[in-house]
Amino acid sequence: MLNWFRWAPEGQIAFLAPTKPLVHQQIEACFTIAGIPRSQTATMTGGVPKALRQEYWEERRVFFTTPQTMQNDIKNGLCDPKRIVCLVVDEAHRTTGAYAYGEVLKLVRRENTSFRVLALTATPGSTVDAVQGVIDALGISKVEIRTDESLDIRQYIQRRHLDVQTFSLPPEMAKLKKLYCKCLEPQLKKLNAAKAFYQTHAENLTPFGVISAMGEWRNSAQARNMNKGYFFGLIKIFKNLASLAHPLGLLETHGLRLFYDKLINAREDETEEDVTESAVNSIRKEKPFEELLKRAAATVDDPNFSGHPKIDFMINAILKHFSEAEDEDTKKETRIMVFTSFRDSADEVARLLRRHEPMIRPHVFVGQANSGKNSAGMSQKQQLDVYLSVPGTFAIADD
């Protein structure tokens, strides 16, 4: 941006970011690192009056804005696309479909055939096709990749210490897993007998694995030539097992309480996309199911039970961390963040950590989107207020 600012004295440069916080973050980077004069820059989001934006477009040269604002200003004649010499696109992986990034590029290209596009993203796509879609949409001719070990950025990277801990299920949880798998075996054996699914061990079921197998089988010649009633019966079993594999994963990786709650509250959780309730109903008649619920309920009600051995390890590590911070000659302000895959899991971790207040003061961080009946999202201001409010706060972030 600094180069183009020098090379084209009459040209204009726009830095596009999808959200206001990202816009402001990049402004500071350009001022403190590149040294672009503040007098030549403008921050423009939807909150800036139209008349003021028009004045900025006429008089200034470097703009930090959202793609929606620039798109509207070009359409309304406030921004002259011919003056654009450099367009920086942050979070470039969002350039798909009718998203505003692509629309801005189209509007500029209609009247300007000579400008530089710099696209930035840390998550370009999970497939080659997805990455190529971004490249095509932005007209990218050269791709550069950086990692934590790249020489030009290594000095700016915070070093991480990764310590991997592996845990085995305690005997009671292993017994509950065995009982649950016995409930799944009758349906699994029906698919095996029909030669529709070749996984024979219920403990190895995963939602992705079952759904993938169903997709392959339903496109096979065997499935196409099958009696329709029998075909749809097997499809129903596939869907049941895919749904029932989810609680199995919860038991192994998130603990008994989430597993138990999923089985008990399946009816409450049901949506058009979630068929857990009907899937659980399909195994209620199995003999091990009643014993499974009784043993699980007794274990969950035990006040000393944490839910998973990894939680015990985590709590001990956190207690040690804060104890050492307290023991130092100069007490230091310190925080820990624990990332979980589910908000219910974050709530459960926070509940267990509250046993150790006031040394540990847990708070659940959730994203801005509302998801689930009992989890309201937090604005970025609320997240920052919680993080900064109490020294030693222990925060749980849902990823």
N, C-alpha and C positions, 0 to 999 in steps of 0.2 A: 504494500500500500504506500509506503514511504517512497519507493522507487517511482511508482506511477505519479505520485504527487509532485515529484521533481521533474519527471520526463514530460509531463503534459500540463503546463502551467494553467491552461484554460479548461482542462478536463475535470470530470467529477468522478469520485470513487464512492461506491456504496457497499457497506458491510451489512449483510442481511442475516438476522438471527430469528428463530421462530417464536421466541418469547421475550418479554420486556426484561426479565432478569439477565438473560443471556446477552441482550443488547448492551446493558449497562456494564456487564462483566468485561466485554470486549473493548468498550470505550476506555476503561482504565488501563487495559493492556496496551492499547495503541498510544495512549498518552505517556505512560511510564516507561515503556520499552522502546517504541519507535520514535517518540518525540514529535509526533505530528502536532502542529500548532492548534491549540484549543479554539482560537479565534476563527479558524477555517473549518470547524467541524459543527455538526448539528445532530442532536438526538431527536428522532422523529418516530413516534408511535401514534396510535389512534387518538391519544389524549391531547395531542398538540393541535391547536386550532388550525383550520384550513388556511386562513390568511397568513399565519405565521409560517406554516410549511411552505407556502408559495414564496414568501420572502427568503427563506433559507435556500430553496432551490435556485433562486436567482443570484444570491450573493455568496454562498459558501460552496466548498468543494468536496468535503468528506462527510458522509452521512452514515449514521448508525440507525438502522431502522428494521422493522419487521417486513416480510415480503408482502403482507396484505396492505400495509400502508403505501409501499412503493407502487404496488399494482394499481391501487386506487388513484394515486397521484399522477401516474402516467396516463391513465384513462381520462382523468379530469383536466389534463393539460398543465398541471403544476410542474411536472418533471419532464425535461426534454431528453429523450433517450439518446439523441445524437451526441450529447455532452459526456455520456458515460464512457470512461476509458478502462475502468476496472470494477468488476463485480465480485465480491467475496461472499460465498454461500456457506454459512456455518450449519452444522447438522444436515449435511447435504443428502443423507440417506432419505430425507423426507421428500425428495424430489420425485414423487410418484403420482400417477393419476392426475387429478385436477388440482393438486396442491399449489399454493400461490407461488412457490419457487419457479415451477415450470412456466406458469403464466407470465411472471416477470420476464423470464428469458425470452419468451415469444414476443412480448411487447417491445423489448429492446431490440431484438433482431429484425423486426419489421423495418426499422429506420436506421439501424446502426450495424454495419458489417465488420467493424474493427474495434473490438474491445476484448480485454482479458477476463477470463472467468477462473477464479480460484475456488475450488470446492473442498471443504474440510469435513471430516467425519471420523469418529472413533469406531463406528459400527456401520460399515458400508453395506452389509447384507450377509445373510447366512448361506446364500447360494451364489454360484457364479452368475446365474441369470439375474438375480436381484442386483448384484454389483453392476452388471452390464446395463441394466435398466437405468441406473443413476448416471452412468457414463454417457449413455445415449441421450438422455433427457437434457443433460447440461453441455453436451458437445465436448466432452473431455478428450484431449489428445495425448495426455501424458499422466501416468499414475505413479506416485511416489508413496512408499510405505515406511513408517517409522515404528519402532518397538522401544521398549524400555532400555534396551541395550544400544540403541543407535547413538553414534558418537556425538551428534549435534544436539541431542536432547538429554543424554544420560545425566549430565550435571544438574538438570532441573528436576529429576525424578526422585521422589521420596523412596528410600529403600524399604523394602518389606521383608519381614521375617516370617516365613511360612512353616508352621509346625503342624503336621497332619497327625491326628489321633484317630485310631480305629477302635470301635467298640463292638462287643458281642452282646446279643440280647441276654438278659438274666434268665434263669430257668423258668420263672413264672411267665414272662413274656414269650419265651420260646414255646411254652406249652400252649398259650393262647393262639400263637401263630399257627401251630400244628392243628388245633381245633378248627380254626377258621379255614385253613386249607382243605380240611376234610369236608367242610360244607360246600366247597367249590368243586370238589372232585367229580360228583355225579354229572354236572353239566359239562365239565371238561372231557369226561369220558365219552359223552354223546358226540362231541365234535371229533374226538379221536376215532370213534367207531365209524363215523361217516367219512373219514379220511379228509376232513376239512381243515384240521388243525393238528400239527405234529408235536406241539409242546405237551408233554405228559405229566409234568410236575407243576402242581398249582402254586407252589412257593416261588416259581420263576415267572409268574404272570406279571405283566406290566400293561397299563392302558394302551401305550403306544404299540407294544408288540401284538396285542390282541387285535387292535383296529387295523394294523398293517396286514396281519394274516387274513382278516376278514376281507379286506380290499382285494388281496391277491386271489382268494378263493372265489369270491363272487364273480370274478372275471374269467374264471377257468371254464373249460368245456364241461367238466363235471357239473358245475353249478348251473350252467345254462341249460343243460339237458335234464335237470332234476324236476320232479314234481313240485309245483309252485308252493303247495302247502308245506311240504317238507323243507323246501328252500327257505321260506320265511321263518319257519321254526328254528332252523339253524342260525339264521341271521339274528333272531331274538336272543339266542344263547350267547352268540358272539358279543352282542351289546351288553348283556348281563355281566359277562365275565370282564369286559373292559371297564365297566362301572365298578364292579366288585374288586378289581385289582387296585383301585385307588385307595380304599381303606387299608389294604395290605401294605402299600407303600407308606401310608401314614404311620402304621404300627412300627415299621422297621426304622424309619428315619425321623419321625416327629414325636413318637411316644404313644403310650397307651391311651391317654385321655382323648386326644384328637381322634384316634381310631374308634374308641367307644362312643364318643359323641356323634361321629359320622353314622354309626349303625343305629343309635337310638333316635337321632333327630333327622333321619333320612326323609321322612314325610314332610317335615317343615322346610327342608332345604330344596325340595323338588321344584324345578323350573322346567320350561320346555326343553332346555338343553341338558338338564340333569335328570337322569333316569335312575338315580341311586335308590329311590324309594321302591320302585317296582323290582329292581334287581335284588335288593335286600329281602323283599317279600318272597322272592324265588328260592331263598335258602332258609327261610324261617322254619320250614317243615323238616329240615335236616336234623337228625338226632344230636349232633355235637353243638348245634346253635344255642340251645337253652343253657347248656353247661358253659359255653363260651361267655354268654352275657352275665351269668351269675359270678363266674370267676373274675371277669373283667370289672364288674361293679364292685366286688369286694376289694380288689386291688386299688381301684381308683379312690375308694372311700378311705383308704389307709392314709392318715395325715402325714406319714413319713415317706410316702411314695412320691418320687419326683416325676415319673413318667418315662424316663429314658436315661441310661447311664451317661450319655454325653452331657445331659443337663447337670448331673452331679459334678462331672469334671469341670464344666463351665463355671458353676457357682463357686467351686473351690478356687479356681484360677482367678476369678474376680475378687473374691475375698482376700486372697493373697496379694493381689495387685494393690488394693486400697489399704490393706494393712501396712504394706511396705511404704506406701506414700505417706501414711500417718506417722510412721516411725522415723522418717528422715528428719534431720536437723531443721531444715527449711521445708515446711510442708508445701507440696506442690499441688496445683490445681490439675486434676486429671479426669478424663472421661473414657468410657468404653462404649463401643457400639457393637451390638450383636445383630447380625442379619439373619432373617428367617424367610422362608418361602411363602408362609401363610400368615395372615393377620391373627387368626385364631392361635397359631403357634406363638406369635409375639405376645399375645395376651397371657398365655399360659406361662411363658418364661417370666414375664413381669410379676405374675401372681406368686410364683415361687421365690423370686428375688425379694419380694416385700417382706419375707420372713426375716430378712437380715437388715431391715431399716434400723437406725438411720445411716449406717455405714454405706449401704447401697440404697440409692433413691431412684428406682426405675421409672421410666416413662416410655410409653409406646409412641414411636414415630410412624405415621402412615402417610401415604402419598396424597396428592390433592384430590384425586378422583374418589368419589364415593363408590365403594363396592361392598356388597353384603349388607344385611339388614342392621347389623349392630356396629358397623364401623363407619364413622363419619371421617371424611378426609380432613387434612390439616392444610391450611394455607402456608406458603413459604414463610410469612411473618410469624405465624404461630410456631412453626418448627424452630425458627431462629430464637424466638423468645424462650421456648422451653430449653433449648440447648444452652443458652447463655444465662439462664435465670439463677441456677444453683451450682456453685462449684462442686465438682464430684458427682454431678448427675450421671446416672447410668442410663443410656438411651438404647432403645431397641428399634432398629429400622427395618421396615418390611420391604423386601426387595422384589 
